[in-house]
Amino acid sequence: MSQICPISKTCACHNVVRCRTKEAGRLFLWFPVPHTLKKVTSYLEQLALRYELMHERPGLTLDCRSGESQEIARNLAQLLAPRELRETQVLFIRGAIQPQLHDFSDIASLQRFIKFNQSDWLIEMLARERFTSYFQPIVSIKDTSQIYGYESLLRGLDEQGNLVMPEAILELAAEAGLLPQLDRVARLSTITQVSQHQVSGHIFINFAPTALYDPVSCLGSTVEAIDQAGIPHERVVFEVVESDNPQDLEHLKGVLQFYRNAGFLVALDDLGSGYSSLNLLHQLRPDFIKLDIGLIRNVHQDLYKASITEKLLEITHKLNIKTVAEGIECIEELNWLRERGATLAQGYLIARPSAVPATTTPRFNNSPLTLASANSKQVDQHVQHQSEYERIVADVTQRIRQSLQLEEILQTTANEVRQLFEVDRVVIYQFKPDWSGLVAVESLAQGCMSILGFHVMDTCFQSTCASSYQQANTKAIADIENAGLSPCHVELLRSLEIRANLVVPILQQQRLWGLLIAHQCRSTRQWQQSEINLFNQLAGQTAIAIQQSELYQQLQQANQELQRLASYDGLTQVANRRCFDDTLQSEWLRLAREQAFLSLILCDVDYFKLYNDTHGHLAGDDALRQVAKAISQAVKRPADLVARYGGEEFAVILPNTDVEGAIAVARDIQNYVCGLQIPHTNSQVSEFLTISLGIATIIPHSQSSPASLVAAADQGLYQAKAQGRNCIMQMNCENVDPKSIL
């Protein structure tokens, strides 16, 4: 078989084949409509590429050198509409042989062909099985210290062993047709690490229905691995990715029946998003449903979400289906769901995903904000009631967001957090792209050492700590001397007078922007879970404020750039007519108040139409650019303005400039343009390109207007042309009396 890519609709779970389109071969393209064929043939003809048309339907074939098929596909991605990319079919055959019957099963859409050609890094990751699993606890909603099980979450590893988040992996795998291979590797990675960590409780494993063509063939290795690991089947829950939108419901039922026959449990993931949820609930009858994070977020405040979620919980309760509420991030959401009969809970409030499964989780009692860990009954004295908790977060957030200036946001955050937690020092540490960083902001109690501006270059940070913080994990150290830290780390903390610290990441989506850090310098400190939760909340609000500030700064820069583009001529890059009119008006009003001179020079390129007719418009455009640059070089003061007035005409506004000064500038302009020595064979005044100039000067007053100055300069330009061109004429604004200056 000569073809390149494992994109056929056969079970490819075990087969990771590298893309071979970099080799020479023959490319076959079938198009949905003749219009698409016409667009592609026009593109190929522009590149002088030979092709053969097909007669049965709109299509063509062409021979490709090594790597040429990839380049053609990338260019077609820019040429064709999204629907054309999806509906155009492609087949690549290595070498010069004709396709055989079995090759036609490898025909794919052009869109998938392009994505597969961009997936080298993912194929390498799959071939070497560079994946790991993170585990997030799922707990009893009645007693959150009781762990029911764990959801396994896929993570990739790059060549240096750094984490690659799942979004980019899953998106490319779906578009490149690599979901079967990825799905299998993810399942096996989970089983291996469950066995390695001796995880107890239920294991929830996601799977995509479209990745499984034949349950017996595709899932055989999974069942075998589970059996070899000694994991009882009744502890394994396979989650249908509900938003995957199953095209073949009967096929999905067959997959789930295979799981059930083998003694596994089944969950319907993300109920409340994607495909027809209630229809799937009826058709699949799962053992668990997982309520989507979109429903859970602020469910205690949103009437629509609350009504939908209540009804779903009522239905599942009647059907004896266990419910898992995903994405719980605050105590109010937890209490609301607990009161309405949800079975299990999962979310950052309870525990974040981690490489090593958490063995303990905090217990949240039913009373508002009364929290105790599995090992401690201590309750934070700062937050006695739910209303007080909400007030603190709201008040601090409001003060943080009073400014859109990044420095003010960071300083306000540090000050508010230090006062709230009564710590000795709060710093915000900002990372640079190379993972070095510095203490950007500091709030300091009296008598404590300042570390503002302290720079750290930790070459091991990326491999030791970055992935943990990128997973939004918090680090709390009650006593640096008894925390099992390395000697060099302890010595560093001592040198900074740190006895205890609390570190929370500031995340911009998946990017680790920096760290919010509280230092206890005078004594050790046992950090309470409620303190950590509140610290996380404030770090999250800070991250939002930082993002808003950065977006605001980007918007400001974009507006400035738009203003610049709106004020400048695209061809010559000097000011345009609009900018000229605005500047002349403002300078007129200013100099009228000051009773100072205002001069204007109008310039026109001599015989420019003849130049265009002789050399072409492209050469004419280039000549105008050079003339504009020469005029700008002659006009040296920052307050002066050079503008393109129209066509081949330019204008120069000279504030606080009398007649003699304007004449001197005009002569410099003339000399700079002559110095370009742009050949103009059809000019009647010189062998090179020249310009004519008209000058007018006035002291603005209430009885006149800028139009009078423009009219006088325009009259001067007219007179310069009448005098034979390539000269300067100065006009008296009062009586429009021309004066020749050569």
C-alpha positions, -999 to +999 in steps of 0.1 A: +000+000+000+016+032-011-005+058+006+006+080+035-018+086+062-038+065+086-070+084+080-092+057+066-123+045+085-107+013+098-097+006+133-064+025+137-062+024+175-029+005+175-014+021+144+005+054+146+019+060+111+040+091+103+028+113+075+046+105+042+034+135+021+069+150+024+079+124-002+074+126-039+041+112-052+008+119-069-020+140-055-056+133-064-083+160-056-121+157-060-141+189-056-177+195-045-186+219-074-170+231-106-165+265-091-140+251-066-122+233-094-119+266-113-104+283-083-078+256-078-068+253-115-063+291-116-040+288-086-020+260-102-017+278-135-003+309-117+025+287-103+030+269-137+021+235-122+010+209-146-022+189-138-046+165-155-084+170-152-108+141-144-138+136-166-162+117-143-166+145-117-148+178-109-113+168-100-077+167-110-044+149-104-008+163-104+026+150-097+044+164-066+080+167-057+091+160-022+072+183+002+052+199-026+019+183-018+020+198+017+028+233+003-001+230-022-025+219+006-015+248+029-020+273+001-054+258-008-064+263+028-060+300+023-078+299-011-109+278-004-138+285+019-142+263+051-170+243+035-150+237+004-121+224+025-145+200+043-161+187+011-130+185-011-116+150-010-079+141-013-057+111-018-019+110-019+000+081-034+037+078-029+058+072-060+045+071-096+021+041-093-016+043-099-040+039-069-052+004-062-087-004-050-077-007-013-061+028-015-095+045-019-104+037+017-077+063+026-095+092+009-100+120+034-113+156+034-088+183+024-092+198+058-082+166+075-053+161+051-039+196+059-043+190+097-026+157+095+003+173+077+006+197+107+005+170+133+042+158+134+046+168+171+014+149+181+024+118+160+058+118+177+041+121+211+017+092+203+045+071+188+066+075+220+035+074+243+046+107+260+015+110+280+006+110+317-026+113+337-037+137+364-063+127+390-090+149+404-110+136+434-147+130+433-162+131+468-194+125+486-214+158+486-227+151+521-192+146+535-166+161+512-138+144+532-150+110+519-133+103+485-156+083+462-132+081+433-111+101+408-115+114+373-085+107+351-074+137+330-050+135+301-018+155+299+009+154+272+047+156+277+070+175+253+105+163+246+118+181+277+092+164+299+071+196+303+033+193+305+013+199+273-023+208+282-051+187+266-069+214+247-043+217+219-039+179+218-076+170+216-083+197+190-056+186+166-063+149+172-099+154+162-091+174+131-063+151+120-081+119+125-059+108+154-086+104+181-086+065+180-048+064+187-051+092+214-081+076+231-063+043+234-031+058+248-051+079+273-070+048+286-038+027+290-020+056+307-048+059+332-047+022+340-009+021+343-009+050+368-039+038+388-019+006+393+013+025+401-003+048+427-025+020+441-056+042+437-086+031+457-122+040+449-138+044+415-119+055+384-137+077+359-121+074+324-133+097+295-137+082+260-148+096+227-174+075+209-162+084+175-127+070+184-141+035+186-151+017+154-153-018+168-157-023+206-143-058+207-112-048+187-107-013+201-113-020+237-098-054+240-064-040+250-081-018+276-099-047+293-067-068+292-047-040+309-074-036+336-073-073+343-035-074+344-035-045+369-060-064+391-086-036+390-121-049+397-144-040+368-171-026+390-146+002+401-141+015+365-165+041+351-163+050+314-175+085+307-191+092+273-180+127+262-216+139+256-207+170+236-189+147+212-223+146+194-226+109+184-236+106+148-245+069+152-265+063+184-268+026+177-231+023+175-227+042+208-252+019+224-231-011+212-200+004+228-217+009+261-233-025+260-198-040+256-187-021+287-217-032+307-213-068+296-178-067+309-190-054+343-180-018+339-201+012+349-211+040+325-213+078+330-227+105+307-203+134+308-211+171+306-249+168+309-263+202+299-240+209+270-236+197+234-259+171+219-295+165+229-289+157+266-322+144+277-325+122+246-292+106+254-302+101+291-333+082+279-314+062+252-282+053+272-296+050+307-262+056+324-252+047+360-239+083+365-244+117+350-220+145+354-236+180+355-217+203+332-196+231+347-216+256+327-247+247+347-228+246+381-211+280+378-231+305+400-261+281+400-271+296+434-274+331+418-288+323+383-325+315+381-323+298+347-294+275+357-311+268+390-344+258+374-327+235+349-304+219+374-331+213+399-352+195+373-322+173+362-315+164+398-352+155+403-352+133+372-320+115+380-332+109+416-364+092+404-343+071+379-318+061+407-289+076+387-260+090+407-251+126+399-216+142+399-216+180+401-185+192+382-165+224+386-176+235+420-155+265+430-173+281+459-190+270+491-223+286+479-224+263+449-216+233+471-243+240+496-270+247+469-263+214+452-261+195+486-295+209+496-310+197+463-298+161+465-267+159+442-248+127+450-211+135+444-190+167+440-159+176+421-141+209+416-113+232+426-130+241+459-124+205+470-091+196+452-073+204+420-060+178+395-026+164+405-001+138+392-003+120+425-039+113+436-049+133+467-056+110+497-074+136+518-099+163+510-114+191+532-148+186+548-173+214+543-201+214+569-236+224+560-234+257+579-222+286+557-184+287+556-178+264+585-149+244+572-128+216+587-102+195+570-101+157+574-073+162+600-083+194+617-113+212+632-098+246+631-119+273+616-106+306+602-116+334+625-114+360+597-145+345+579-173+336+604-202+337+580-210+333+544-221+369+540-188+381+556-168+359+532-187+373+502-182+408+515-145+404+518-140+391+483-163+417+468-147+446+487-112+436+478-121+428+442-137+463+439-106+480+452-084+459+429-104+468+399-106+505+405-077+510+381-068+496+347-031+505+352-012+473+359+011+487+385-018+501+405-037+468+403-007+448+416+001+473+444-035+474+456-037+436+456-005+433+477-017+459+502-052+445+505-040+409+510-014+418+536-039+437+557-066+410+553-043+381+563-022+401+588+010+388+574+045+404+574+050+406+537+030+401+505+048+401+471+037+395+435+063+377+416+061+380+378+076+355+354+095+362+322+094+339+291+126+321+302+111+314+337+133+339+354+114+366+372+114+393+398+094+407+427+074+433+408+053+445+438+057+444+476+036+453+506+057+453+538+049+454+575+071+478+595+104+464+605+106+437+578+132+435+551+123+447+516+129+423+487+113+445+460+130+440+427+146+408+439+155+388+408+155+350+406+170+328+379+161+292+388+171+269+360+153+240+376+119+258+380+104+247+348+111+210+355+104+211+392+076+235+399+061+251+368+037+222+359+023+221+394+016+258+395+002+256+359-023+231+373-034+259+398-019+240+428-012+260+460+019+256+481+016+263+519+046+260+542+039+264+579+076+261+589+105+262+564+127+242+587+104+212+589+089+212+553+114+187+538+129+214+515+164+211+500+192+228+520+198+254+493+161+263+492+160+267+530+191+288+529+175+311+503+143+315+524+163+322+555+183+349+536+149+366+527+138+363+564+109+339+555+097+316+583+064+305+566+048+312+532+017+307+512+021+306+474-008+308+449-004+309+411-018+338+391-030+321+359-040+337+326-059+308+311-031+281+309-003+306+311+015+310+345+017+348+347+031+350+382+027+341+419+009+358+448+029+351+479+024+358+516+054+357+539+055+353+576+089+367+586+087+368+624+073+334+632+059+302+618+023+300+608-002+272+603-022+282+573-059+273+576-078+258+546-103+287+546-073+311+544-060+291+514-094+291+498-098+328+502-062+334+490-071+314+459-102+335+453-083+367+455-056+354+432-082+345+407-098+380+409-063+395+406-057+374+374-089+387+359-079+423+368-045+418+352-061+403+321-084+433+319-055+457+323-035+439+296-065+439+273-070+476+280-033+484+272-036+464+240-067+483+232-050+516+239-021+506+216-045+494+189-064+527+192-032+547+189-022+526+159-057+531+143-054+569+149-020+568+133-033+549+103-063+572+101-040+602+100-013+589+076-013+583+039-008+546+032+014+551+001+038+578+012+036+574+051+033+612+056+001+628+071-030+625+050-055+652+040-077+647+071-047+652+094-037+682+074-071+698+078-072+691+115-037+704+121-042+736+101-074+744+120-058+738+154-026+758+145-047+786+131-066+790+164-035+787+185-015+813+165-045+836+164-043+837+202-006+842+201-006+866+171+023+847+155+031+838+119+017+807+102+032+797+068+020+771+043+038+755+013+020+736-014+041+714-036+033+697-069+054+672-088+060+686-123+046+667-153+037+637-131+010+624-155+037+621-182+059+603-157+031+578-150+024+573-187+060+566-194+071+545-165+039+530-152+019+535-120+041+513-099+071+535-107+049+566-101+040+553-066+077+547-058+086+582-070+059+598-048+073+578-018+108+592-025+095+628-029+076+625+003+107+613+021+128+641+006+103+668+018+102+652+053+140+654+054+139+691+045+113+699+072+132+695+104+112+709+133+089+685+152+060+710+151+060+712+113+037+689+094+043+673+059+011+659+044-001+645+011-026+670-001-039+650-030-025+630-060+010+643-066+005+674-044+021+678-009+015+704+018+038+717+045+024+735+076+050+757+093+038+772+126+057+802+140+074+807+107+076+841+088+081+846+051+118+843+051+117+811+071+091+796+048+112+805+017+143+789+032+123+757+039+109+757+003+144+760-011+156+731+010+126+710-003+135+719-038+171+709-034+163+676-016+139+666-044+164+676-071+190+656-052+170+624-058+178+626-095+148+605-105+150+603-143+121+620-161+127+618-198+094+635-209+097+664-185+099+698-203+120+715-176+146+689-166+159+655-172+150+647-136+118+648-116+112+684-102+085+701-081+068+735-082+060+753-049+036+780-037+041+798-004+017+819+018+023+834+052-002+851+075-008+861+111-042+845+118-070+868+129-108+866+134-116+883+101-099+855+081-099+817+080-075+789+072-092+787+037-076+821+029-042+808+036-047+777+015-061+798-013-031+820-013-006+791-013-026+774-041-025+807-061+013+807-056+015+772-069-006+781-099+017+810-106+048+788-102+034+764-129+026+793-151+062+806-148+075+773-163+075+750-132+104+739-111+103+772-092+089+788-060+063+816-059+054+834-026+020+851-023+009+880-001-023+868+017-037+903+019-037+913-018-026+880-034+004+897-050+028+870-064+065+872-059+088+849-078+116+832-059+140+810-079 
